[in-house]
Amino acid sequence: MLADLLTTLPVAQEGGGEGSFLVSPGLGLMIWTLLVFFITLAVLRKYAFPRIGEALDKRRLAIEGSIDAAERTRREADQLLEEYRERLREARQQAEDIVARARKAADRVEDDAKAHAKETSEEILARARREIESETRRALGEIRKEVANLTVIATEKVTRKSLDDEDHRRLIDEALEEVDFSTLAPAGRGNGEGK
């Protein structure tokens, strides 16, 4: 048969008028083609297909592993993103708390400074009042002495004689009673407090 096939081939090629052997094949050629096809299929099934199947299985497993790894990575990325968002929310909350505490602390410092300034100003005013009162008393004392001396001198000139101690005291007391020291004293003080 193989000999027939080989003999048929050159004849088909030489015979140009009848047509190609592929368009009108012979029965023997078909049998040999089918036989070679099944032998090739058997060889491929025995040796090539298992290796191809193994390679496809390995490739499928590798793809599935990659898909699983990608899915795990995506889940981890989503989890990390959620943790990041949570930490960002916490950081914002802490920042707001810090700002609120800083504002409260600034308000406290401001209030303390105002209170301290008020206390200091009140102390300064009280000290100034005490000093004014002290100076007023001292000035009033000096004025009384001056009035007393002037009274004695005026009396001596009017009477043209020297006065004794009892006359001095009586004239000084009379002169002091006539002078209104309340106009010299600070507001709210009476006439008798400066004596």
mmCIF file of the C-alpha atoms, coordinates in Angstrom:
data_MODEL
# 
_entry.id   MODEL 
# 
loop_
_atom_site.group_PDB 
_atom_site.id 
_atom_site.type_symbol 
_atom_site.label_atom_id 
_atom_site.label_alt_id 
_atom_site.label_comp_id 
_atom_site.label_asym_id 
_atom_site.label_entity_id 
_atom_site.label_seq_id 
_atom_site.pdbx_PDB_ins_code 
_atom_site.Cartn_x 
_atom_site.Cartn_y 
_atom_site.Cartn_z 
_atom_site.occupancy 
_atom_site.B_iso_or_equiv 
_atom_site.pdbx_formal_charge 
_atom_site.auth_seq_id 
_atom_site.auth_comp_id 
_atom_site.auth_asym_id 
_atom_site.auth_atom_id 
_atom_site.pdbx_PDB_model_num 
ATOM 1   C CA . MET A 1 1   ? 0.000   0.000   0.000   1.00 0.00 ? 1   MET A CA 1 
ATOM 2   C CA . LEU A 1 2   ? 2.753   2.310   0.780   1.00 0.00 ? 2   LEU A CA 1 
ATOM 3   C CA . ALA A 1 3   ? 4.152   1.447   -2.580  1.00 0.00 ? 3   ALA A CA 1 
ATOM 4   C CA . ASP A 1 4   ? 0.789   2.295   -4.115  1.00 0.00 ? 4   ASP A CA 1 
ATOM 5   C CA . LEU A 1 5   ? 0.815   5.578   -2.301  1.00 0.00 ? 5   LEU A CA 1 
ATOM 6   C CA . LEU A 1 6   ? 4.273   6.373   -3.481  1.00 0.00 ? 6   LEU A CA 1 
ATOM 7   C CA . THR A 1 7   ? 3.442   5.410   -6.997  1.00 0.00 ? 7   THR A CA 1 
ATOM 8   C CA . THR A 1 8   ? 0.225   7.329   -6.923  1.00 0.00 ? 8   THR A CA 1 
ATOM 9   C CA . LEU A 1 9   ? 1.852   10.499  -5.803  1.00 0.00 ? 9   LEU A CA 1 
ATOM 10  C CA . PRO A 1 10  ? 4.108   11.023  -8.783  1.00 0.00 ? 10  PRO A CA 1 
ATOM 11  C CA . VAL A 1 11  ? 1.342   9.949   -11.098 1.00 0.00 ? 11  VAL A CA 1 
ATOM 12  C CA . ALA A 1 12  ? -1.018  12.483  -9.583  1.00 0.00 ? 12  ALA A CA 1 
ATOM 13  C CA . GLN A 1 13  ? 1.565   15.168  -9.947  1.00 0.00 ? 13  GLN A CA 1 
ATOM 14  C CA . GLU A 1 14  ? 2.316   14.277  -13.502 1.00 0.00 ? 14  GLU A CA 1 
ATOM 15  C CA . GLY A 1 15  ? -1.252  14.006  -14.513 1.00 0.00 ? 15  GLY A CA 1 
ATOM 16  C CA . GLY A 1 16  ? -2.089  17.575  -14.832 1.00 0.00 ? 16  GLY A CA 1 
ATOM 17  C CA . GLY A 1 17  ? -5.346  17.237  -16.596 1.00 0.00 ? 17  GLY A CA 1 
ATOM 18  C CA . GLU A 1 18  ? -7.332  15.154  -14.142 1.00 0.00 ? 18  GLU A CA 1 
ATOM 19  C CA . GLY A 1 19  ? -6.963  17.421  -11.077 1.00 0.00 ? 19  GLY A CA 1 
ATOM 20  C CA . SER A 1 20  ? -5.157  17.287  -7.768  1.00 0.00 ? 20  SER A CA 1 
ATOM 21  C CA . PHE A 1 21  ? -5.084  14.157  -5.628  1.00 0.00 ? 21  PHE A CA 1 
ATOM 22  C CA . LEU A 1 22  ? -6.182  16.259  -2.613  1.00 0.00 ? 22  LEU A CA 1 
ATOM 23  C CA . VAL A 1 23  ? -9.371  17.250  -4.295  1.00 0.00 ? 23  VAL A CA 1 
ATOM 24  C CA . SER A 1 24  ? -10.214 13.729  -5.294  1.00 0.00 ? 24  SER A CA 1 
ATOM 25  C CA . PRO A 1 25  ? -8.251  11.443  -2.958  1.00 0.00 ? 25  PRO A CA 1 
ATOM 26  C CA . GLY A 1 26  ? -8.046  7.732   -3.349  1.00 0.00 ? 26  GLY A CA 1 
ATOM 27  C CA . LEU A 1 27  ? -9.276  5.213   -0.810  1.00 0.00 ? 27  LEU A CA 1 
ATOM 28  C CA . GLY A 1 28  ? -5.800  3.873   -0.038  1.00 0.00 ? 28  GLY A CA 1 
ATOM 29  C CA . LEU A 1 29  ? -4.466  7.309   0.675   1.00 0.00 ? 29  LEU A CA 1 
ATOM 30  C CA . MET A 1 30  ? -7.304  7.943   3.092   1.00 0.00 ? 30  MET A CA 1 
ATOM 31  C CA . ILE A 1 31  ? -6.632  4.742   4.979   1.00 0.00 ? 31  ILE A CA 1 
ATOM 32  C CA . TRP A 1 32  ? -2.926  5.496   5.300   1.00 0.00 ? 32  TRP A CA 1 
ATOM 33  C CA . THR A 1 33  ? -3.671  9.059   6.387   1.00 0.00 ? 33  THR A CA 1 
ATOM 34  C CA . LEU A 1 34  ? -6.080  7.830   9.032   1.00 0.00 ? 34  LEU A CA 1 
ATOM 35  C CA . LEU A 1 35  ? -3.613  5.181   10.187  1.00 0.00 ? 35  LEU A CA 1 
ATOM 36  C CA . VAL A 1 36  ? -0.774  7.730   10.516  1.00 0.00 ? 36  VAL A CA 1 
ATOM 37  C CA . PHE A 1 37  ? -3.139  10.105  12.244  1.00 0.00 ? 37  PHE A CA 1 
ATOM 38  C CA . PHE A 1 38  ? -4.169  7.502   14.858  1.00 0.00 ? 38  PHE A CA 1 
ATOM 39  C CA . ILE A 1 39  ? -0.564  6.422   15.443  1.00 0.00 ? 39  ILE A CA 1 
ATOM 40  C CA . THR A 1 40  ? 0.455   10.049  15.890  1.00 0.00 ? 40  THR A CA 1 
ATOM 41  C CA . LEU A 1 41  ? -2.513  10.574  18.185  1.00 0.00 ? 41  LEU A CA 1 
ATOM 42  C CA . ALA A 1 42  ? -1.544  7.507   20.246  1.00 0.00 ? 42  ALA A CA 1 
ATOM 43  C CA . VAL A 1 43  ? 2.068   8.704   20.535  1.00 0.00 ? 43  VAL A CA 1 
ATOM 44  C CA . LEU A 1 44  ? 0.933   12.194  21.456  1.00 0.00 ? 44  LEU A CA 1 
ATOM 45  C CA . ARG A 1 45  ? -1.550  10.807  23.974  1.00 0.00 ? 45  ARG A CA 1 
ATOM 46  C CA . LYS A 1 46  ? 1.076   8.596   25.574  1.00 0.00 ? 46  LYS A CA 1 
ATOM 47  C CA . TYR A 1 47  ? 3.984   11.057  25.712  1.00 0.00 ? 47  TYR A CA 1 
ATOM 48  C CA . ALA A 1 48  ? 2.995   14.643  24.886  1.00 0.00 ? 48  ALA A CA 1 
ATOM 49  C CA . PHE A 1 49  ? -0.503  15.103  26.279  1.00 0.00 ? 49  PHE A CA 1 
ATOM 50  C CA . PRO A 1 50  ? 0.411   14.106  29.868  1.00 0.00 ? 50  PRO A CA 1 
ATOM 51  C CA . ARG A 1 51  ? 3.273   16.607  29.867  1.00 0.00 ? 51  ARG A CA 1 
ATOM 52  C CA . ILE A 1 52  ? 1.098   19.270  28.287  1.00 0.00 ? 52  ILE A CA 1 
ATOM 53  C CA . GLY A 1 53  ? -1.615  18.466  30.879  1.00 0.00 ? 53  GLY A CA 1 
ATOM 54  C CA . GLU A 1 54  ? 0.923   18.699  33.682  1.00 0.00 ? 54  GLU A CA 1 
ATOM 55  C CA . ALA A 1 55  ? 2.209   22.001  32.335  1.00 0.00 ? 55  ALA A CA 1 
ATOM 56  C CA . LEU A 1 56  ? -1.357  23.289  32.027  1.00 0.00 ? 56  LEU A CA 1 
ATOM 57  C CA . ASP A 1 57  ? -2.156  22.085  35.565  1.00 0.00 ? 57  ASP A CA 1 
ATOM 58  C CA . LYS A 1 58  ? 0.992   23.765  36.884  1.00 0.00 ? 58  LYS A CA 1 
ATOM 59  C CA . ARG A 1 59  ? 0.089   26.919  35.030  1.00 0.00 ? 59  ARG A CA 1 
ATOM 60  C CA . ARG A 1 60  ? -3.488  26.748  36.334  1.00 0.00 ? 60  ARG A CA 1 
ATOM 61  C CA . LEU A 1 61  ? -2.244  26.210  39.890  1.00 0.00 ? 61  LEU A CA 1 
ATOM 62  C CA . ALA A 1 62  ? 0.243   29.056  39.519  1.00 0.00 ? 62  ALA A CA 1 
ATOM 63  C CA . ILE A 1 63  ? -2.511  31.351  38.217  1.00 0.00 ? 63  ILE A CA 1 
ATOM 64  C CA . GLU A 1 64  ? -4.862  30.292  41.017  1.00 0.00 ? 64  GLU A CA 1 
ATOM 65  C CA . GLY A 1 65  ? -2.054  30.873  43.547  1.00 0.00 ? 65  GLY A CA 1 
ATOM 66  C CA . SER A 1 66  ? -1.393  34.277  42.046  1.00 0.00 ? 66  SER A CA 1 
ATOM 67  C CA . ILE A 1 67  ? -5.092  35.090  42.171  1.00 0.00 ? 67  ILE A CA 1 
ATOM 68  C CA . ASP A 1 68  ? -5.270  33.917  45.800  1.00 0.00 ? 68  ASP A CA 1 
ATOM 69  C CA . ALA A 1 69  ? -2.138  35.915  46.676  1.00 0.00 ? 69  ALA A CA 1 
ATOM 70  C CA . ALA A 1 70  ? -3.561  38.955  44.916  1.00 0.00 ? 70  ALA A CA 1 
ATOM 71  C CA . GLU A 1 71  ? -6.835  38.528  46.797  1.00 0.00 ? 71  GLU A CA 1 
ATOM 72  C CA . ARG A 1 72  ? -4.971  38.198  50.127  1.00 0.00 ? 72  ARG A CA 1 
ATOM 73  C CA . THR A 1 73  ? -2.879  41.229  49.256  1.00 0.00 ? 73  THR A CA 1 
ATOM 74  C CA . ARG A 1 74  ? -6.002  43.171  48.353  1.00 0.00 ? 74  ARG A CA 1 
ATOM 75  C CA . ARG A 1 75  ? -7.677  42.178  51.634  1.00 0.00 ? 75  ARG A CA 1 
ATOM 76  C CA . GLU A 1 76  ? -4.538  43.142  53.564  1.00 0.00 ? 76  GLU A CA 1 
ATOM 77  C CA . ALA A 1 77  ? -4.370  46.436  51.677  1.00 0.00 ? 77  ALA A CA 1 
ATOM 78  C CA . ASP A 1 78  ? -8.031  47.093  52.478  1.00 0.00 ? 78  ASP A CA 1 
ATOM 79  C CA . GLN A 1 79  ? -7.384  46.236  56.124  1.00 0.00 ? 79  GLN A CA 1 
ATOM 80  C CA . LEU A 1 80  ? -4.308  48.480  56.221  1.00 0.00 ? 80  LEU A CA 1 
ATOM 81  C CA . LEU A 1 81  ? -6.266  51.252  54.542  1.00 0.00 ? 81  LEU A CA 1 
ATOM 82  C CA . GLU A 1 82  ? -9.020  50.924  57.150  1.00 0.00 ? 82  GLU A CA 1 
ATOM 83  C CA . GLU A 1 83  ? -6.432  50.931  59.953  1.00 0.00 ? 83  GLU A CA 1 
ATOM 84  C CA . TYR A 1 84  ? -4.802  54.000  58.391  1.00 0.00 ? 84  TYR A CA 1 
ATOM 85  C CA . ARG A 1 85  ? -8.166  55.759  58.199  1.00 0.00 ? 85  ARG A CA 1 
ATOM 86  C CA . GLU A 1 86  ? -8.900  54.839  61.814  1.00 0.00 ? 86  GLU A CA 1 
ATOM 87  C CA . ARG A 1 87  ? -5.512  56.129  62.940  1.00 0.00 ? 87  ARG A CA 1 
ATOM 88  C CA . LEU A 1 88  ? -6.039  59.273  60.902  1.00 0.00 ? 88  LEU A CA 1 
ATOM 89  C CA . ARG A 1 89  ? -9.411  59.785  62.625  1.00 0.00 ? 89  ARG A CA 1 
ATOM 90  C CA . GLU A 1 90  ? -7.745  59.202  66.005  1.00 0.00 ? 90  GLU A CA 1 
ATOM 91  C CA . ALA A 1 91  ? -4.931  61.611  65.121  1.00 0.00 ? 91  ALA A CA 1 
ATOM 92  C CA . ARG A 1 92  ? -7.443  64.256  64.077  1.00 0.00 ? 92  ARG A CA 1 
ATOM 93  C CA . GLN A 1 93  ? -9.380  63.721  67.309  1.00 0.00 ? 93  GLN A CA 1 
ATOM 94  C CA . GLN A 1 94  ? -6.178  63.977  69.342  1.00 0.00 ? 94  GLN A CA 1 
ATOM 95  C CA . ALA A 1 95  ? -5.197  67.122  67.472  1.00 0.00 ? 95  ALA A CA 1 
ATOM 96  C CA . GLU A 1 96  ? -8.600  68.630  68.199  1.00 0.00 ? 96  GLU A CA 1 
ATOM 97  C CA . ASP A 1 97  ? -8.243  67.632  71.869  1.00 0.00 ? 97  ASP A CA 1 
ATOM 98  C CA . ILE A 1 98  ? -4.772  69.183  72.017  1.00 0.00 ? 98  ILE A CA 1 
ATOM 99  C CA . VAL A 1 99  ? -6.050  72.395  70.446  1.00 0.00 ? 99  VAL A CA 1 
ATOM 100 C CA . ALA A 1 100 ? -8.995  72.491  72.875  1.00 0.00 ? 100 ALA A CA 1 
ATOM 101 C CA . ARG A 1 101 ? -6.678  71.884  75.860  1.00 0.00 ? 101 ARG A CA 1 
ATOM 102 C CA . ALA A 1 102 ? -4.295  74.549  74.575  1.00 0.00 ? 102 ALA A CA 1 
ATOM 103 C CA . ARG A 1 103 ? -7.174  77.009  74.265  1.00 0.00 ? 103 ARG A CA 1 
ATOM 104 C CA . LYS A 1 104 ? -8.335  76.180  77.787  1.00 0.00 ? 104 LYS A CA 1 
ATOM 105 C CA . ALA A 1 105 ? -4.787  76.550  79.089  1.00 0.00 ? 105 ALA A CA 1 
ATOM 106 C CA . ALA A 1 106 ? -4.424  79.877  77.285  1.00 0.00 ? 106 ALA A CA 1 
ATOM 107 C CA . ASP A 1 107 ? -7.730  81.039  78.754  1.00 0.00 ? 107 ASP A CA 1 
ATOM 108 C CA . ARG A 1 108 ? -6.580  79.962  82.229  1.00 0.00 ? 108 ARG A CA 1 
ATOM 109 C CA . VAL A 1 109 ? -3.267  81.745  81.782  1.00 0.00 ? 109 VAL A CA 1 
ATOM 110 C CA . GLU A 1 110 ? -5.081  84.835  80.548  1.00 0.00 ? 110 GLU A CA 1 
ATOM 111 C CA . ASP A 1 111 ? -7.508  84.710  83.496  1.00 0.00 ? 111 ASP A CA 1 
ATOM 112 C CA . ASP A 1 112 ? -4.622  84.158  85.930  1.00 0.00 ? 112 ASP A CA 1 
ATOM 113 C CA . ALA A 1 113 ? -2.721  87.041  84.374  1.00 0.00 ? 113 ALA A CA 1 
ATOM 114 C CA . LYS A 1 114 ? -5.786  89.276  84.639  1.00 0.00 ? 114 LYS A CA 1 
ATOM 115 C CA . ALA A 1 115 ? -6.337  88.247  88.264  1.00 0.00 ? 115 ALA A CA 1 
ATOM 116 C CA . HIS A 1 116 ? -2.670  88.778  89.069  1.00 0.00 ? 116 HIS A CA 1 
ATOM 117 C CA . ALA A 1 117 ? -2.703  92.164  87.334  1.00 0.00 ? 117 ALA A CA 1 
ATOM 118 C CA . LYS A 1 118 ? -5.860  93.108  89.233  1.00 0.00 ? 118 LYS A CA 1 
ATOM 119 C CA . GLU A 1 119 ? -4.312  92.027  92.559  1.00 0.00 ? 119 GLU A CA 1 
ATOM 120 C CA . THR A 1 120 ? -1.115  93.879  91.750  1.00 0.00 ? 120 THR A CA 1 
ATOM 121 C CA . SER A 1 121 ? -2.994  97.034  90.756  1.00 0.00 ? 121 SER A CA 1 
ATOM 122 C CA . GLU A 1 122 ? -5.113  96.818  93.916  1.00 0.00 ? 122 GLU A CA 1 
ATOM 123 C CA . GLU A 1 123 ? -1.958  96.399  96.009  1.00 0.00 ? 123 GLU A CA 1 
ATOM 124 C CA . ILE A 1 124 ? -0.347  99.364  94.252  1.00 0.00 ? 124 ILE A CA 1 
ATOM 125 C CA . LEU A 1 125 ? -3.489  101.456 94.774  1.00 0.00 ? 125 LEU A CA 1 
ATOM 126 C CA . ALA A 1 126 ? -3.701  100.457 98.443  1.00 0.00 ? 126 ALA A CA 1 
ATOM 127 C CA . ARG A 1 127 ? -0.017  101.251 98.953  1.00 0.00 ? 127 ARG A CA 1 
ATOM 128 C CA . ALA A 1 128 ? -0.468  104.592 97.158  1.00 0.00 ? 128 ALA A CA 1 
ATOM 129 C CA . ARG A 1 129 ? -3.491  105.387 99.336  1.00 0.00 ? 129 ARG A CA 1 
ATOM 130 C CA . ARG A 1 130 ? -1.534  104.534 102.480 1.00 0.00 ? 130 ARG A CA 1 
ATOM 131 C CA . GLU A 1 131 ? 1.356   106.684 101.327 1.00 0.00 ? 131 GLU A CA 1 
ATOM 132 C CA . ILE A 1 132 ? -1.000  109.532 100.442 1.00 0.00 ? 132 ILE A CA 1 
ATOM 133 C CA . GLU A 1 133 ? -2.690  109.268 103.830 1.00 0.00 ? 133 GLU A CA 1 
ATOM 134 C CA . SER A 1 134 ? 0.660   109.154 105.589 1.00 0.00 ? 134 SER A CA 1 
ATOM 135 C CA . GLU A 1 135 ? 1.937   112.139 103.661 1.00 0.00 ? 135 GLU A CA 1 
ATOM 136 C CA . THR A 1 136 ? -1.346  113.959 104.268 1.00 0.00 ? 136 THR A CA 1 
ATOM 137 C CA . ARG A 1 137 ? -1.073  113.332 108.022 1.00 0.00 ? 137 ARG A CA 1 
ATOM 138 C CA . ARG A 1 138 ? 2.542   114.468 108.021 1.00 0.00 ? 138 ARG A CA 1 
ATOM 139 C CA . ALA A 1 139 ? 1.657   117.564 105.973 1.00 0.00 ? 139 ALA A CA 1 
ATOM 140 C CA . LEU A 1 140 ? -1.255  118.336 108.283 1.00 0.00 ? 140 LEU A CA 1 
ATOM 141 C CA . GLY A 1 141 ? 1.036   117.970 111.275 1.00 0.00 ? 141 GLY A CA 1 
ATOM 142 C CA . GLU A 1 142 ? 3.516   120.353 109.704 1.00 0.00 ? 142 GLU A CA 1 
ATOM 143 C CA . ILE A 1 143 ? 0.721   122.795 108.835 1.00 0.00 ? 143 ILE A CA 1 
ATOM 144 C CA . ARG A 1 144 ? -0.544  122.665 112.449 1.00 0.00 ? 144 ARG A CA 1 
ATOM 145 C CA . LYS A 1 145 ? 2.942   123.383 113.739 1.00 0.00 ? 145 LYS A CA 1 
ATOM 146 C CA . GLU A 1 146 ? 3.290   126.230 111.249 1.00 0.00 ? 146 GLU A CA 1 
ATOM 147 C CA . VAL A 1 147 ? -0.144  127.627 112.176 1.00 0.00 ? 147 VAL A CA 1 
ATOM 148 C CA . ALA A 1 148 ? 0.751   127.347 115.851 1.00 0.00 ? 148 ALA A CA 1 
ATOM 149 C CA . ASN A 1 149 ? 4.071   129.142 115.341 1.00 0.00 ? 149 ASN A CA 1 
ATOM 150 C CA . LEU A 1 150 ? 2.427   131.828 113.212 1.00 0.00 ? 150 LEU A CA 1 
ATOM 151 C CA . THR A 1 151 ? -0.277  132.274 115.814 1.00 0.00 ? 151 THR A CA 1 
ATOM 152 C CA . VAL A 1 152 ? 2.286   132.708 118.574 1.00 0.00 ? 152 VAL A CA 1 
ATOM 153 C CA . ILE A 1 153 ? 4.311   135.163 116.505 1.00 0.00 ? 153 ILE A CA 1 
ATOM 154 C CA . ALA A 1 154 ? 1.201   137.127 115.527 1.00 0.00 ? 154 ALA A CA 1 
ATOM 155 C CA . THR A 1 155 ? -0.042  137.231 119.072 1.00 0.00 ? 155 THR A CA 1 
ATOM 156 C CA . GLU A 1 156 ? 3.306   138.416 120.348 1.00 0.00 ? 156 GLU A CA 1 
ATOM 157 C CA . LYS A 1 157 ? 3.354   141.160 117.755 1.00 0.00 ? 157 LYS A CA 1 
ATOM 158 C CA . VAL A 1 158 ? -0.182  142.211 118.560 1.00 0.00 ? 158 VAL A CA 1 
ATOM 159 C CA . THR A 1 159 ? 0.270   142.203 122.284 1.00 0.00 ? 159 THR A CA 1 
ATOM 160 C CA . ARG A 1 160 ? 3.959   143.154 122.148 1.00 0.00 ? 160 ARG A CA 1 
ATOM 161 C CA . LYS A 1 161 ? 4.840   140.942 124.981 1.00 0.00 ? 161 LYS A CA 1 
ATOM 162 C CA . SER A 1 162 ? 6.083   137.423 125.556 1.00 0.00 ? 162 SER A CA 1 
ATOM 163 C CA . LEU A 1 163 ? 3.628   134.707 126.346 1.00 0.00 ? 163 LEU A CA 1 
ATOM 164 C CA . ASP A 1 164 ? 4.117   131.945 128.829 1.00 0.00 ? 164 ASP A CA 1 
ATOM 165 C CA . ASP A 1 165 ? 3.568   128.232 128.092 1.00 0.00 ? 165 ASP A CA 1 
ATOM 166 C CA . GLU A 1 166 ? -0.056  128.221 129.209 1.00 0.00 ? 166 GLU A CA 1 
ATOM 167 C CA . ASP A 1 167 ? -0.907  131.168 126.937 1.00 0.00 ? 167 ASP A CA 1 
ATOM 168 C CA . HIS A 1 168 ? 0.890   129.439 124.039 1.00 0.00 ? 168 HIS A CA 1 
ATOM 169 C CA . ARG A 1 169 ? -1.196  126.298 124.440 1.00 0.00 ? 169 ARG A CA 1 
ATOM 170 C CA . ARG A 1 170 ? -4.475  128.149 124.742 1.00 0.00 ? 170 ARG A CA 1 
ATOM 171 C CA . LEU A 1 171 ? -3.784  130.278 121.635 1.00 0.00 ? 171 LEU A CA 1 
ATOM 172 C CA . ILE A 1 172 ? -2.660  127.256 119.611 1.00 0.00 ? 172 ILE A CA 1 
ATOM 173 C CA . ASP A 1 173 ? -5.767  125.278 120.517 1.00 0.00 ? 173 ASP A CA 1 
ATOM 174 C CA . GLU A 1 174 ? -8.028  128.224 119.639 1.00 0.00 ? 174 GLU A CA 1 
ATOM 175 C CA . ALA A 1 175 ? -6.256  128.733 116.293 1.00 0.00 ? 175 ALA A CA 1 
ATOM 176 C CA . LEU A 1 176 ? -6.423  125.061 115.427 1.00 0.00 ? 176 LEU A CA 1 
ATOM 177 C CA . GLU A 1 177 ? -10.133 124.941 116.178 1.00 0.00 ? 177 GLU A CA 1 
ATOM 178 C CA . GLU A 1 178 ? -10.746 127.836 113.827 1.00 0.00 ? 178 GLU A CA 1 
ATOM 179 C CA . VAL A 1 179 ? -8.805  126.346 110.910 1.00 0.00 ? 179 VAL A CA 1 
ATOM 180 C CA . ASP A 1 180 ? -10.822 123.840 108.758 1.00 0.00 ? 180 ASP A CA 1 
ATOM 181 C CA . PHE A 1 181 ? -8.433  120.964 108.114 1.00 0.00 ? 181 PHE A CA 1 
ATOM 182 C CA . SER A 1 182 ? -11.124 118.829 106.477 1.00 0.00 ? 182 SER A CA 1 
ATOM 183 C CA . THR A 1 183 ? -10.543 120.598 103.164 1.00 0.00 ? 183 THR A CA 1 
ATOM 184 C CA . LEU A 1 184 ? -6.898  119.492 103.264 1.00 0.00 ? 184 LEU A CA 1 
ATOM 185 C CA . ALA A 1 185 ? -7.603  115.874 104.220 1.00 0.00 ? 185 ALA A CA 1 
ATOM 186 C CA . PRO A 1 186 ? -8.445  113.235 101.529 1.00 0.00 ? 186 PRO A CA 1 
ATOM 187 C CA . ALA A 1 187 ? -12.112 112.627 100.680 1.00 0.00 ? 187 ALA A CA 1 
ATOM 188 C CA . GLY A 1 188 ? -14.030 110.678 103.297 1.00 0.00 ? 188 GLY A CA 1 
ATOM 189 C CA . ARG A 1 189 ? -11.853 111.709 106.255 1.00 0.00 ? 189 ARG A CA 1 
ATOM 190 C CA . GLY A 1 190 ? -13.288 113.806 109.017 1.00 0.00 ? 190 GLY A CA 1 
ATOM 191 C CA . ASN A 1 191 ? -11.860 116.822 110.789 1.00 0.00 ? 191 ASN A CA 1 
ATOM 192 C CA . GLY A 1 192 ? -10.894 114.994 113.962 1.00 0.00 ? 192 GLY A CA 1 
ATOM 193 C CA . GLU A 1 193 ? -8.968  112.071 112.381 1.00 0.00 ? 193 GLU A CA 1 
ATOM 194 C CA . GLY A 1 194 ? -5.891  114.101 111.465 1.00 0.00 ? 194 GLY A CA 1 
ATOM 195 C CA . LYS A 1 195 ? -5.298  115.526 114.988 1.00 0.00 ? 195 LYS A CA 1 
# 
